[in-house]
């Protein structure tokens, strides 16, 4: 990696960390989307490994409903972890050219749902049978591009979980994802010494950005915070929310 790429990457982690602190998600999505412009996807995924683990462990631990959430969502989490590992081993570690197409499609769908403010609702009868399917698809996409937002986020949003519980649920599911991803990278020699050092270095701007995002969120009024859509658990608008927060001051 060149010096310019490293500086660009650290700036991206600062931005992504700020969004993470503000709305509770967005670190892998923003980081991989932007760093993959200058790096191969496999390297972009390797850089996000340690910052994602640290920020998601913290988010998963806060909320007081850890055991309940794990009991409820293990049919989603376990297939996601297994599929992610297998996908990384069979396809993802090779960095196929069409993986960038998948990443582009994921971001387009993710952004389009946010702009359309599309809200899905899922019948309780369908939650259990759909959970493993969502886990497998999300694990496959995460194994390819490191981002499990589709169909994971629309599924969780459709469950009508309370916002506080949704934040911790995201932390737990994404923690399982990031731990599996990091283990896969280590096992398949994609997170070697130099990449591990860069990923460790990226923890500093990520945590600094998270702190900044939390400070911005603390300074927002209820009306301003609701303008981000977070009170409705609208998980498709992290960049919009960050932009509003910076504009409002």
C-alpha positions as CSV (number, residue, x, y, z in Angstrom):
1,X,0.0,0.0,0.0
2,X,1.2,3.5,-0.8
3,X,1.3,6.3,1.7
4,X,-1.6,8.0,-0.1
5,X,-3.7,4.8,0.2
6,X,-2.9,4.5,3.9
7,X,-3.9,8.2,4.6
8,X,-7.1,7.8,2.6
9,X,-7.9,4.6,4.5
10,X,-7.4,6.2,7.9
11,X,-9.7,9.1,6.9
12,X,-12.3,6.7,5.8
13,X,-12.2,4.8,9.1
14,X,-12.6,8.1,10.9
15,X,-15.7,8.9,8.9
16,X,-17.1,5.4,9.2
17,X,-16.5,5.4,13.0
18,X,-18.3,8.7,13.3
19,X,-21.4,7.2,11.6
20,X,-21.1,4.1,13.8
21,X,-21.1,6.2,16.9
22,X,-24.0,8.2,15.7
23,X,-26.4,5.6,14.5
24,X,-24.9,2.2,15.7
25,X,-23.9,0.8,12.4
26,X,-22.2,1.7,9.1
27,X,-18.5,0.9,9.9
28,X,-18.0,-2.0,7.5
29,X,-20.4,-0.7,4.9
30,X,-18.8,2.7,4.5
31,X,-15.2,1.5,4.9
32,X,-15.4,-1.4,2.4
33,X,-17.4,0.7,-0.1
34,X,-14.8,3.5,-0.1
35,X,-11.5,1.6,0.4
36,X,-12.4,-0.8,-2.3
37,X,-12.1,2.1,-4.7
38,X,-8.3,2.0,-4.2
39,X,-7.7,-1.5,-2.9
40,X,-8.7,-5.0,-3.9
41,X,-11.8,-6.2,-2.0
42,X,-9.8,-8.8,-0.1
43,X,-7.5,-6.2,1.3
44,X,-10.4,-3.8,2.1
45,X,-12.0,-6.7,4.1
46,X,-8.7,-7.4,5.9
47,X,-8.4,-3.8,7.0
48,X,-11.9,-3.7,8.6
49,X,-11.3,-6.9,10.6
50,X,-10.0,-5.6,14.0
51,X,-11.9,-2.3,14.1
52,X,-15.1,-4.2,13.4
53,X,-14.5,-6.7,16.1
54,X,-13.7,-4.0,18.8
55,X,-16.6,-1.8,18.0
56,X,-19.1,-4.6,17.7
57,X,-18.0,-6.3,20.9
58,X,-18.6,-3.0,22.7
59,X,-22.0,-2.6,21.1
60,X,-23.1,-6.2,21.8
61,X,-22.2,-5.9,25.5
62,X,-24.4,-2.8,26.1
63,X,-28.2,-3.1,26.5
64,X,-28.8,-5.8,29.1
65,X,-30.5,-8.3,26.8
66,X,-27.6,-10.3,25.5
67,X,-28.8,-13.8,26.5
68,X,-32.4,-13.1,25.3
69,X,-31.1,-11.9,21.9
70,X,-28.8,-14.8,21.4
71,X,-31.6,-17.3,22.3
72,X,-33.9,-15.6,19.9
73,X,-31.6,-15.1,17.0
74,X,-29.2,-18.1,17.1
75,X,-31.1,-19.7,14.1
76,X,-29.9,-16.6,12.1
77,X,-26.5,-16.2,13.6
78,X,-25.2,-19.8,13.3
79,X,-26.0,-20.3,9.6
80,X,-24.6,-16.9,8.9
81,X,-21.2,-17.8,10.6
82,X,-21.0,-21.2,8.9
83,X,-21.8,-19.9,5.4
84,X,-19.5,-16.9,5.8
85,X,-16.5,-19.2,6.7
86,X,-17.3,-21.6,3.8
87,X,-17.7,-18.8,1.3
88,X,-14.5,-17.2,2.3
89,X,-12.7,-20.5,2.0
90,X,-14.2,-21.5,-1.3
91,X,-14.6,-18.2,-3.2
92,X,-13.9,-15.1,-1.1
93,X,-10.2,-15.5,-0.5
94,X,-9.6,-15.7,-4.3
95,X,-11.0,-12.2,-4.7
96,X,-13.1,-12.9,-7.9
97,X,-13.6,-9.9,-10.2
98,X,-17.4,-10.3,-10.0
99,X,-17.3,-9.7,-6.2
100,X,-17.1,-6.0,-6.9
101,X,-20.3,-6.3,-8.9
102,X,-22.0,-8.0,-5.9
103,X,-20.7,-5.2,-3.7
104,X,-22.1,-2.6,-6.0
105,X,-25.5,-4.3,-6.2
106,X,-25.6,-4.6,-2.4
107,X,-24.9,-0.9,-1.9
108,X,-27.4,0.1,-4.6
109,X,-30.2,-2.0,-3.0
110,X,-29.2,-0.8,0.4
111,X,-29.3,2.8,-0.6
112,X,-32.4,2.5,-2.7
113,X,-34.3,1.0,0.2
114,X,-33.2,3.9,2.4
115,X,-34.1,6.6,-0.1
116,X,-37.5,5.0,-0.7
117,X,-37.9,4.6,3.1
118,X,-39.2,1.1,2.4
119,X,-40.4,-0.6,5.6
120,X,-41.1,-4.3,5.6
121,X,-43.1,-6.1,8.2
122,X,-42.8,-9.8,8.9
123,X,-45.4,-12.0,10.4
124,X,-44.2,-13.8,13.6
125,X,-45.1,-17.1,11.9
126,X,-42.5,-16.5,9.2
127,X,-39.6,-15.3,11.5
128,X,-38.3,-18.7,12.5
129,X,-38.4,-20.4,9.1
130,X,-36.9,-17.4,7.4
131,X,-34.1,-16.8,9.9
132,X,-31.8,-19.6,8.6
133,X,-32.4,-18.6,5.0
134,X,-31.5,-14.9,5.8
135,X,-28.4,-16.2,7.7
136,X,-27.2,-18.3,4.7
137,X,-27.7,-15.5,2.2
138,X,-26.2,-12.8,4.4
139,X,-23.2,-15.1,5.2
140,X,-22.6,-15.8,1.5
141,X,-22.5,-12.0,0.7
142,X,-20.4,-11.3,3.8
143,X,-17.9,-14.0,2.7
144,X,-17.6,-12.3,-0.7
145,X,-17.6,-8.6,0.1
146,X,-17.4,-8.4,3.9
147,X,-20.8,-6.6,4.3
148,X,-23.9,-8.6,5.4
149,X,-26.3,-5.7,5.2
150,X,-28.5,-7.3,2.5
151,X,-30.8,-9.1,3.4
152,X,-29.8,-9.0,7.1
153,X,-30.8,-5.4,7.8
154,X,-34.3,-5.4,6.1
155,X,-35.0,-8.7,7.9
156,X,-34.1,-7.3,11.4
157,X,-36.0,-4.1,10.7
158,X,-39.1,-6.1,9.7
159,X,-39.2,-7.8,13.1
160,X,-40.4,-4.5,14.7
161,X,-37.8,-4.7,17.4
162,X,-37.6,-1.8,19.9
163,X,-34.8,0.6,18.9
164,X,-32.7,0.0,22.0
165,X,-33.0,-3.8,21.5
166,X,-32.3,-3.4,17.7
167,X,-29.0,-1.6,18.4
168,X,-27.8,-4.5,20.7
169,X,-29.1,-7.1,18.3
170,X,-27.1,-5.5,15.5
171,X,-24.1,-5.5,17.8
172,X,-24.4,-9.2,18.5
173,X,-25.1,-10.3,15.0
174,X,-22.3,-8.1,13.5
175,X,-20.0,-9.2,16.3
176,X,-20.5,-12.8,15.3
177,X,-20.0,-11.8,11.7
178,X,-16.8,-9.8,12.3
179,X,-15.3,-12.5,14.6
180,X,-16.0,-15.2,11.9
181,X,-14.6,-13.0,9.2
182,X,-11.4,-12.3,11.2
183,X,-11.0,-16.0,12.0
184,X,-11.4,-16.8,8.3
185,X,-8.9,-14.2,7.2
186,X,-6.4,-15.5,9.7
187,X,-7.0,-19.1,8.7
188,X,-6.7,-18.4,5.0
189,X,-3.6,-16.2,5.4
190,X,-5.4,-13.1,4.2
191,X,-4.7,-11.2,7.5
192,X,-0.9,-11.5,7.5
193,X,1.6,-9.3,9.5
194,X,1.4,-6.1,7.4
195,X,-2.4,-6.2,7.0
196,X,-2.8,-7.0,10.7
197,X,-0.7,-4.0,11.6
198,X,-2.7,-1.7,9.3
199,X,-6.0,-3.1,10.7
200,X,-4.7,-2.5,14.2
201,X,-3.7,1.1,13.2
202,X,-7.2,1.6,11.8
203,X,-8.6,1.0,15.3
204,X,-7.5,4.4,16.5
205,X,-9.4,6.5,13.9
206,X,-12.4,4.1,14.2
207,X,-12.6,4.6,17.9
208,X,-12.0,8.3,17.6
209,X,-14.8,8.5,15.1
210,X,-17.1,6.5,17.3
211,X,-16.4,8.9,20.2
212,X,-17.1,11.9,17.9
213,X,-20.3,10.3,16.6
214,X,-21.5,9.7,20.2
215,X,-20.7,13.3,21.1
216,X,-22.7,14.5,18.1
217,X,-25.6,12.3,19.0
218,X,-25.6,13.5,22.6
219,X,-25.8,17.1,21.3
220,X,-28.8,16.5,19.1
221,X,-32.3,17.3,20.2
222,X,-35.0,14.6,20.0
223,X,-36.4,16.3,16.9
224,X,-33.0,16.4,15.2
225,X,-32.2,12.8,16.1
226,X,-35.6,11.7,14.8
227,X,-34.7,13.5,11.5
228,X,-32.2,10.7,11.0
229,X,-35.0,8.1,11.1
230,X,-33.3,6.3,13.9
231,X,-36.4,6.4,16.2
232,X,-38.1,4.1,13.7
233,X,-35.0,1.9,13.5
234,X,-34.4,3.0,10.0
235,X,-31.1,1.3,9.4
236,X,-30.7,2.4,5.8
237,X,-29.7,6.0,6.4
238,X,-26.4,6.2,8.3
239,X,-24.7,8.6,5.8
240,X,-27.8,10.8,5.6
241,X,-27.9,11.0,9.4
242,X,-24.2,11.9,9.6
243,X,-24.7,14.6,7.1
244,X,-27.7,16.1,9.0
245,X,-25.7,16.0,12.2
246,X,-22.8,17.8,10.8
247,X,-25.0,20.4,9.1
248,X,-27.1,21.1,12.2
249,X,-23.9,21.5,14.2
